């Protein structure tokens, strides 16, 4: 039955297929670009400031370095030859678990017998890993801002898949009501909807994710070409972690699963008579005359306004998706504008 329905209703099937492909593509592209941006930011910090997480300086002997290395959680302890002199030894420290750096560094200083003022932290590197000083009242939140915008836009893309399924499935309430009246169980209806979701979305989601990775690679190469010749910039290398691909695929498939499950669950709670009648979606509870629409567009405007009010519930997901998309876009425009003003004021004016 599922295969027959997909073949006979190509328009609705193609709309779901295209929505799944486009959403997976842009989700993969956004996640890939964010990961590469994050990776490039870390590379830039390491190249300019060095690969260390905590730094300790004091008038102690070189044999104390081995004592630091034996400290729990310390990965490496290396003497910084550029900053050390005859009176002061500077040791750069990396940790196995860098999230404990703000707790472990004072303990290391105490063990070496040097004051806590001799301890410094690689804040620009640590903040890139979303690790901030717990005592800092104004921690750097740039990466957190980028992550927040990424989540906003990702949710809007996920809602596109959900909305496409909601429109397709809600149009079939009457049909499944008839099935229910002749003996189809809620479990059979759910299985049918989930089978259709799997058949329509598995290939588009996989292809969309792979195309998204290819576009990410192309975007990185384009940036390198456009930024060629900029002094002090190192070339961006394409990077892609398997976890990013796993998150993209898992998010897309979970969205498809939930989007197919919710209408099926709704159907299982309806009586066959309610499902066959199916008048809830397009009935106005309160009829109000839309004076503004009637004045601007006449009778057609008033009819359109009433139709939108009647379908308010079914259009809620699409409205939310568009709102989040424009919110993410406006936030990034505002950020880049403020960043440009700040750079102009700080360095040029």
C-alpha positions as CSV (number, residue, x, y, z in Angstrom):
1,X,0.0,0.0,0.0
2,X,2.8,2.4,0.9
3,X,4.6,1.9,-2.4
4,X,1.3,2.3,-4.3
5,X,0.5,5.5,-2.5
6,X,3.9,7.0,-3.3
7,X,3.6,6.1,-7.0
8,X,0.1,7.5,-7.3
9,X,0.7,10.7,-5.3
10,X,4.0,11.9,-6.8
11,X,3.4,15.6,-6.1
12,X,3.1,15.2,-2.3
13,X,5.9,12.6,-2.3
14,X,8.2,14.8,-4.2
15,X,7.5,17.7,-1.9
16,X,8.5,15.6,1.2
17,X,11.6,14.2,-0.7
18,X,12.7,17.7,-1.8
19,X,12.2,19.2,1.7
20,X,14.2,16.3,3.3
21,X,17.0,16.8,0.7
22,X,17.2,20.6,1.0
23,X,17.1,20.5,4.8
24,X,19.7,17.8,5.1
25,X,21.9,19.6,2.6
26,X,21.8,23.0,4.4
27,X,22.1,21.4,7.8
28,X,25.2,19.5,6.7
29,X,26.6,22.7,5.1
30,X,26.0,24.8,8.2
31,X,27.4,22.2,10.6
32,X,30.4,21.7,8.3
33,X,31.1,25.5,7.9
34,X,30.8,26.0,11.7
35,X,33.2,23.1,12.4
36,X,35.7,24.5,9.9
37,X,35.3,28.0,11.3
38,X,35.9,26.7,14.8
39,X,38.8,24.6,13.7
40,X,40.4,27.6,11.8
41,X,39.9,29.8,14.9
42,X,41.8,27.3,17.1
43,X,44.6,26.9,14.5
44,X,45.0,30.7,14.3
45,X,45.3,31.0,18.1
46,X,47.8,28.2,18.3
47,X,50.0,29.7,15.5
48,X,49.9,33.2,17.0
49,X,50.1,32.4,20.7
50,X,51.3,28.8,21.1
51,X,49.7,25.5,22.0
52,X,49.4,25.7,25.8
53,X,46.5,25.9,28.2
54,X,48.1,27.0,31.5
55,X,51.4,28.8,32.1
56,X,53.4,29.0,35.3
57,X,56.5,31.1,36.0
58,X,58.8,31.3,39.0
59,X,62.3,30.9,40.4
60,X,62.4,27.1,40.6
61,X,64.8,24.5,39.2
62,X,64.3,22.6,35.9
63,X,63.8,19.3,37.8
64,X,60.5,20.7,39.0
65,X,59.2,20.2,35.4
66,X,59.1,16.5,35.9
67,X,57.2,17.0,39.1
68,X,54.6,19.0,37.2
69,X,54.4,16.2,34.6
70,X,53.6,13.7,37.3
71,X,50.7,15.8,38.5
72,X,47.3,14.2,37.8
73,X,45.7,15.3,34.6
74,X,48.8,17.0,33.2
75,X,49.5,15.9,29.6
76,X,52.7,17.8,28.9
77,X,54.9,20.4,30.7
78,X,57.4,22.2,28.4
79,X,59.9,24.9,29.3
80,X,59.2,28.1,27.2
81,X,62.8,29.0,26.1
82,X,61.6,32.4,24.6
83,X,60.1,33.7,27.9
84,X,62.5,32.0,30.4
85,X,65.7,33.7,31.7
86,X,68.3,33.1,34.4
87,X,66.1,34.2,37.2
88,X,62.6,33.0,36.0
89,X,61.6,29.7,34.5
90,X,58.3,29.7,32.4
91,X,56.6,26.3,31.9
92,X,53.7,25.8,29.4
93,X,51.3,23.1,30.5
94,X,48.7,21.1,28.6
95,X,46.1,18.9,30.3
96,X,44.3,15.7,29.4
97,X,41.0,17.2,30.5
98,X,41.4,20.9,29.8
99,X,38.1,21.7,31.5
100,X,39.8,21.2,34.8
101,X,42.6,23.8,34.0
102,X,41.1,26.5,36.3
103,X,41.0,24.0,39.2
104,X,44.3,22.3,38.7
105,X,46.6,25.3,38.0
106,X,46.3,26.8,41.5
107,X,47.1,23.3,43.0
108,X,50.2,23.0,40.9
109,X,51.3,26.5,41.9
110,X,50.7,25.5,45.6
111,X,52.8,22.3,45.1
112,X,55.7,24.3,43.6
113,X,55.5,26.9,46.3
114,X,54.8,29.9,44.0
115,X,52.0,32.4,44.4
116,X,48.8,32.2,42.3
117,X,49.8,35.5,40.5
118,X,52.5,33.4,38.7
119,X,49.8,31.4,37.0
120,X,48.3,32.5,33.7
121,X,45.7,30.9,31.4
122,X,45.5,30.7,27.6
123,X,42.0,32.4,27.6
124,X,41.7,32.9,23.9
125,X,42.3,29.1,23.3
126,X,40.2,27.9,26.2
127,X,37.2,30.1,25.3
128,X,37.3,28.5,21.8
129,X,36.6,25.2,23.6
130,X,33.8,27.0,25.6
131,X,35.9,26.9,28.8
132,X,35.8,30.1,30.8
133,X,37.1,31.2,34.2
134,X,34.3,30.5,36.7
135,X,35.3,33.7,38.5
136,X,35.1,35.9,35.4
137,X,31.9,38.0,35.4
138,X,32.3,38.9,31.7
139,X,33.6,35.8,29.9
140,X,34.2,35.9,26.1
141,X,31.0,34.6,24.4
142,X,31.8,34.9,20.7
143,X,31.8,31.2,20.0
144,X,28.8,30.7,22.1
145,X,27.0,33.3,20.0
146,X,27.9,31.6,16.8
147,X,26.7,28.2,18.3
148,X,23.4,29.9,19.3
149,X,22.8,31.2,15.8
150,X,23.7,27.8,14.3
151,X,21.1,26.1,16.6
152,X,18.5,28.7,15.6
153,X,19.0,28.1,11.9
154,X,19.3,24.3,12.4
155,X,16.0,24.2,14.2
156,X,14.4,26.2,11.4
157,X,15.7,23.7,8.8
158,X,14.5,20.7,10.9
159,X,11.0,22.3,11.1
160,X,10.9,22.4,7.2
161,X,11.0,18.6,7.2
162,X,8.4,18.4,10.0
163,X,6.1,20.9,8.3
164,X,6.3,19.0,5.0
165,X,5.3,15.8,6.7
166,X,2.5,17.6,8.7
167,X,0.9,19.0,5.5
168,X,1.2,15.6,3.8
169,X,-0.1,13.5,6.7
170,X,-2.9,15.8,7.8
171,X,-4.3,15.6,4.2
172,X,-4.7,11.9,4.8
173,X,-6.7,11.9,8.0
174,X,-9.9,11.1,6.1
175,X,-8.3,8.2,4.3
176,X,-6.9,6.6,7.4
177,X,-10.3,7.1,9.1
178,X,-11.8,4.9,6.4
179,X,-9.0,2.3,7.0
180,X,-9.7,2.4,10.7
181,X,-13.4,1.9,10.2
182,X,-12.7,-1.4,8.3
183,X,-10.4,-2.8,10.9
184,X,-7.0,-1.2,10.5
185,X,-5.3,-0.9,14.0
186,X,-3.5,2.2,15.2
187,X,-0.2,0.1,15.1
188,X,-0.8,-0.7,11.4
189,X,-1.4,2.9,10.5
190,X,1.7,4.0,12.4
191,X,3.8,1.3,10.6
192,X,2.4,2.4,7.3
193,X,3.3,6.1,7.9
194,X,6.8,5.2,9.2
195,X,7.5,3.0,6.2
196,X,6.5,5.8,3.8
197,X,8.7,8.2,5.8
198,X,11.7,5.9,5.5
199,X,11.2,5.2,1.8
200,X,10.9,8.9,1.0
201,X,13.7,10.3,3.2
202,X,16.6,7.8,3.6
203,X,18.2,8.5,0.2
204,X,17.5,12.3,0.1
205,X,18.9,12.7,3.6
206,X,22.1,10.7,2.8
207,X,22.6,12.5,-0.6
208,X,21.8,15.9,0.9
209,X,24.4,15.4,3.7
210,X,27.1,14.3,1.3
211,X,26.4,17.2,-1.0
212,X,26.5,19.5,2.0
213,X,30.0,18.2,2.8
214,X,31.1,18.8,-0.8
215,X,29.7,22.3,-0.7
216,X,31.6,22.9,2.6
217,X,34.8,21.9,0.9
218,X,34.1,24.2,-2.1
219,X,33.3,27.1,0.3
220,X,36.6,26.7,2.1
221,X,38.5,26.6,-1.2
222,X,36.6,29.7,-2.4
223,X,37.5,31.5,0.8
224,X,41.2,30.6,0.3
225,X,41.2,31.9,-3.3
226,X,39.3,35.2,-2.3
227,X,41.5,35.8,0.7
228,X,44.8,35.0,-1.1
229,X,47.4,37.7,-0.5
230,X,46.0,38.9,2.8
231,X,49.0,39.6,5.1
232,X,49.1,37.5,8.3
233,X,46.4,35.0,7.3
234,X,47.2,31.3,7.2
235,X,45.4,29.2,4.6
236,X,42.3,27.4,5.8
237,X,42.5,23.6,5.5
238,X,39.3,21.6,5.1
239,X,38.5,19.5,8.1
240,X,35.5,17.3,8.8
241,X,34.9,15.2,11.9
242,X,32.9,12.0,11.6
243,X,30.9,13.2,14.7
244,X,29.6,16.2,12.6
245,X,28.3,13.8,9.9
246,X,26.8,11.5,12.6
247,X,25.0,14.5,14.2
248,X,23.6,15.7,10.9
249,X,22.3,12.3,9.8
250,X,20.9,11.5,13.3
251,X,19.2,14.8,13.6
252,X,17.6,14.5,10.1
253,X,16.4,10.9,10.7
254,X,15.1,11.7,14.2
255,X,13.2,14.6,12.7
256,X,11.7,12.4,10.0
257,X,10.8,9.7,12.6
258,X,9.1,12.2,15.0
259,X,7.4,14.0,12.1
260,X,5.8,10.8,10.9
261,X,5.1,9.5,14.4
262,X,3.1,12.6,15.6
263,X,0.3,12.5,13.0
264,X,0.1,8.7,13.5
265,X,-0.2,9.2,17.2
266,X,-2.9,11.8,16.6
267,X,-4.8,9.5,14.3
268,X,-4.7,6.6,16.9
269,X,-6.5,8.8,19.4
270,X,-9.3,9.7,17.0
271,X,-12.4,7.6,16.5
272,X,-13.0,6.4,12.9
273,X,-16.0,8.7,12.6
274,X,-14.0,11.8,13.7
275,X,-11.2,10.9,11.2
276,X,-13.7,10.4,8.3
277,X,-15.5,13.7,9.1
278,X,-12.2,15.6,9.6
279,X,-13.6,19.1,9.8
280,X,-11.5,20.4,12.7
281,X,-8.7,21.9,10.6
282,X,-10.7,24.2,8.4
283,X,-13.5,25.5,10.7
284,X,-13.5,29.0,12.2
285,X,-14.5,29.0,15.9
286,X,-15.2,32.7,15.8
287,X,-16.0,34.5,12.5
288,X,-14.6,38.0,12.5
289,X,-14.7,40.5,9.7
290,X,-11.2,41.4,8.6
291,X,-11.9,45.1,7.9
292,X,-8.3,46.0,6.9
293,X,-8.0,43.1,4.4
294,X,-11.4,43.8,3.1
295,X,-10.5,47.5,2.6
296,X,-7.2,46.7,0.9
297,X,-8.1,43.6,-1.2
298,X,-11.9,43.4,-1.1
299,X,-13.7,40.1,-0.8
300,X,-10.7,38.1,-1.9
301,X,-8.6,39.6,1.0
302,X,-11.3,38.8,3.5
303,X,-11.6,35.2,2.3
304,X,-7.8,34.8,2.4
305,X,-7.7,36.1,6.0
306,X,-10.5,33.7,7.1
307,X,-8.7,30.8,5.4
308,X,-5.4,31.7,7.2
309,X,-7.3,31.9,10.6
310,X,-8.9,28.5,9.9
311,X,-5.5,26.9,9.2
312,X,-3.6,28.8,11.9
313,X,-2.7,25.6,13.8
314,X,-1.4,23.7,10.7
315,X,0.6,26.7,9.6
316,X,2.2,27.3,13.0
317,X,5.3,25.2,12.2
318,X,6.0,27.0,9.0
319,X,5.6,30.4,10.7
320,X,8.0,29.3,13.5
321,X,10.5,28.0,10.9
322,X,10.5,31.3,8.9
323,X,10.7,33.3,12.1
324,X,13.8,31.4,13.3
325,X,15.4,31.7,9.9
326,X,15.0,35.5,9.7
327,X,16.0,35.8,13.3
328,X,19.3,34.0,12.7
329,X,19.9,36.0,9.5
330,X,19.2,39.4,11.3
331,X,21.5,38.4,14.2
332,X,24.4,37.7,11.9
333,X,23.9,40.9,10.0
334,X,23.8,42.9,13.2
335,X,26.9,41.1,14.5
336,X,28.9,41.8,11.4
337,X,27.7,45.5,11.3
338,X,28.7,46.0,14.9
339,X,32.0,44.2,14.4
340,X,32.8,46.5,11.4
341,X,32.0,49.6,13.4
342,X,34.1,48.4,16.3
343,X,37.1,47.6,14.1
344,X,36.8,51.0,12.4
345,X,36.6,52.9,15.7
346,X,39.3,50.9,17.4
347,X,42.0,50.6,14.7
348,X,41.3,53.4,12.1
349,X,39.5,56.2,13.9
